[in-house]
Amino acid sequence: MRTEAVPFAEKRKGKYFGTEINETWYRRYRHQGWLARGNGEWWIAEQTFFFHRYLTRSPLLLPLSKVHAIKLGSWHAGQWAMGRRILKFLWMKDGSLLSSGFLLTRHARDALTLKAQFEQMISAIPRCGA
């Protein structure tokens, strides 16, 4: 069992499943590069989650100050993760509740550890008006 903290500045492989509007699998957020799914690398820097899909110019940016909850699941945006745990960041943008799903690890215990680490990180970020 691996429970050590993940060094968030280090790039790690993952998969982006898409971003749902109001947690409805068939309502996909389509703005600013959030539509296209794909494999890539993720990391955290300056209180921002970055996911750079392969063969794209710039990464997706998710400020952790906008995230208000994190969930785990095996389905997201109409895709199944073959039993693996998808981390779902729930956040607000332009008045919409968005849920962005990422496969960041292959192991369920590691996903639980990551979820706890993200929740701790998010709770430590000062909120400005949200």
Secondary structure, DSSP 8 states (H G I E B T S, - for coil): ---S---TTS-EEEEEEEEEETTEEEEE--STT-S--EEEEEEEETTEEEEEETT-SS-EEEEGGGEEEEEEESEETTEE-TT--EEEEEEEETTEEEEEEEE--S-HHHHHHHHHHHHHHHHTS-----
